[in-house]
């Protein structure tokens, strides 16, 4: 069973503190949508309002075209057909895996261990785990059992409240892949809230950014990363290099050259956003490449972050590039930099704006330069 979710103009405060501001969101049946936000942005509050654990000051929530919360309607959590997976899993330590999975079912279904084997298989756990206690499972296995428990009543909607944050990096990747596969196999509609950018981008068919209670952008993961609607969102989604530039004649001139941003609608001073992996290091000078001296090289295994000091410019800042780790530049080596692919430009009010100056979370909507279809 799956259901569409529609949220309209949702606002929630605690005392004088506004936690959510006029949030509007629509999720199609069968989608897994990720909501990305820093601590305190309102992510968990949003889930609690959808689940019915809290009441909003204003706004409507519809699940499967049925209003479950509005100024005049409020359905209790058990009436909404929602499965909820908490951050720590919250399994009952005195119950077996099977009893945890069936906890929310009727007495008859609990006694028959309704769907226990099916659900364990669905979340990629051995059926033999049914009689184990939670303490005998790893953290990732406990989270999968928590998901199985959430799926047991055939919910219309599954809410995932940062369910992988307590896991180590390797286990986190493995568990979130298993969870995503299980949700899609169950045909459920789901919302994941997280502060982890890679988690949101890898799991969500669409990703929304929640900043200070405002849903600032909702896009496909690749569009969100390549075409952020403001400098603040760009900086939050991933590493970014910001440089001052001038937009003219369909190009952006900056210290890294004349950069491509097709169909550029801006003219004059701009702030240029470049992802570090777009900056390529070459060994030979070129008329269209900027000279730089290699500073630090930080090895990350699959790639490395290189700090570069630009030469022949008055710009008093270092920039960073992300390179493959097979062949690393040596500190103090001279290299030349080229930018690959289109960049994003944001209008600036001041032509002397310094690099990385991000003045607001919601800047004016920029022009997007992108190769994304």
Secondary structure as UniProt FT lines:
FT   STRAND          5..14
FT   TURN            15..16
FT   STRAND          17..27
FT   TURN            29..30
FT   STRAND          32..36
FT   TURN            39..40
FT   HELIX           43..51
FT   STRAND          58..63
FT   TURN            64..65
FT   STRAND          66..69
FT   HELIX           77..79
FT   TURN            80..81
FT   STRAND          82..85
FT   TURN            87..88
FT   TURN            93..94
FT   HELIX           97..101
FT   TURN            102..104
FT   HELIX           107..111
FT   TURN            112..115
FT   HELIX           116..122
FT   TURN            123..124
FT   HELIX           127..131
FT   HELIX           134..136
FT   HELIX           139..152
FT   STRAND          157..161
FT   TURN            163..166
FT   HELIX           169..186
FT   STRAND          189..194
FT   HELIX           197..203
FT   STRAND          206..211
FT   TURN            212..213
FT   STRAND          214..219
FT   HELIX           221..226
FT   HELIX           231..237
FT   STRAND          241..248
FT   TURN            249..250
FT   STRAND          251..254
FT   TURN            255..256
FT   STRAND          257..260
FT   TURN            262..263
FT   STRAND          268..274
FT   HELIX           276..278
FT   STRAND          279..282
FT   TURN            287..288
FT   STRAND          290..299
FT   STRAND          303..310
FT   STRAND          318..324
FT   TURN            331..332
FT   STRAND          334..339
FT   STRAND          344..347
FT   TURN            351..352
FT   TURN            355..356
//
